[in-house]
Amino acid sequence: MELDLFAGVAVGDLDRAVAWYDRLFAGAESFLPNDTEKVWTLAERRHVYVELAPERAGSAMVTLFLADPEPFVAAAAGHGIEPVHRETYENGVRKFLFTDPDGNEIGIGGPPVEAAR
């Protein structure tokens, strides 16, 4: 099955959100399809976008699972974006939780450290 993914995040202030997500996804290709959205291409056919929708802002929960999340988290920190929570589940799976200016949750997960090597 071929699959394209567009994960949407409603935001209350487009300029503020774009600035934050540009830092979080630094280096990702991006485009503006119209004057109320911005899209970041994180992998082939896999995208995260923000949309100006103040009435729905702050309720999104998106998790990206990476083979090794540490480089992503370090790069985000280098751009001034730090996780608000770090967790390691009983099975060793790691999750780093970021919150955007509206309170939307963007999780970055990864396998146990042993599996990532």
C-alpha positions in Angstrom: 0.0 0.0 0.0 1.4 3.4 -1.0 0.9 6.0 1.6 1.3 9.8 1.8 0.9 11.4 5.2 -0.1 15.0 6.0 -0.3 15.5 9.7 -2.0 18.8 10.4 -1.6 21.1 13.4 -4.0 24.0 14.1 -2.4 27.2 15.3 -3.6 30.6 16.5 -0.8 32.7 15.0 0.7 31.5 11.8 3.9 33.7 11.8 4.7 32.6 15.4 4.0 28.9 14.6 6.0 29.0 11.4 9.0 30.5 13.2 8.8 27.7 15.9 8.4 24.8 13.4 11.1 26.2 11.1 13.5 25.8 14.1 12.1 22.4 15.1 12.3 21.0 11.6 15.4 23.0 10.5 16.7 21.7 7.2 13.4 20.1 6.1 12.1 21.2 2.8 9.0 23.3 3.2 6.5 25.2 1.1 3.5 27.5 1.5 0.5 26.1 -0.4 -1.6 29.2 0.5 -1.7 32.1 2.9 -3.0 30.1 5.9 -0.7 27.0 5.8 2.9 25.9 5.8 4.1 22.4 5.0 7.4 20.7 6.1 8.4 17.5 4.2 10.1 15.3 6.8 10.6 12.2 4.6 9.4 11.2 1.2 5.7 11.6 1.1 5.5 12.3 4.9 4.6 15.9 5.9 3.6 18.0 8.9 1.7 21.2 8.3 0.4 24.0 10.3 -2.9 25.7 9.5 -4.2 29.0 10.9 -7.3 27.8 12.8 -7.4 29.7 16.1 -10.6 28.0 17.2 -8.9 24.6 17.2 -5.3 25.6 18.2 -3.6 23.7 20.9 -5.2 20.3 20.7 -2.9 18.4 18.3 -0.8 15.4 19.3 1.7 14.2 16.7 4.4 11.7 17.3 7.3 11.0 14.9 9.2 7.8 15.4 12.9 7.9 14.3 15.5 5.1 14.3 17.6 7.4 16.5 15.9 10.5 17.9 19.0 11.9 19.6 20.3 13.8 16.6 16.9 15.3 16.0 16.6 16.4 19.6 20.2 17.8 19.6 19.5 19.7 16.4 16.3 21.2 17.8 18.2 22.2 21.0 20.8 23.9 18.8 18.0 26.0 17.4 16.6 26.9 20.8 13.8 24.3 21.0 14.0 22.0 24.0 11.7 19.1 24.9 9.4 19.9 27.8 9.4 16.2 28.9 11.6 13.2 28.3 10.4 9.7 29.0 11.7 6.1 28.6 9.0 3.5 28.7 9.4 0.1 30.4 10.3 -1.5 27.1 13.1 1.1 26.5 11.3 3.1 23.9 12.2 6.8 24.3 9.9 9.8 23.8 10.8 13.5 23.8 7.8 15.8 24.0 7.9 19.3 22.6 5.1 21.9 22.8 4.6 24.6 20.3 3.5 28.2 21.3 -0.2 27.1 21.1 0.4 24.0 23.3 0.2 21.4 20.5 2.3 18.4 21.4 4.9 17.1 19.0 6.5 13.9 20.2 9.8 12.5 18.9 10.1 8.8 19.7 12.7 6.2 19.2 13.6 2.6 19.9 15.6 1.5 22.9 19.2 2.7 22.8 20.4 -0.8 22.1 18.2 -1.2 19.1 19.2 2.2 17.7 22.9 1.2 17.4 
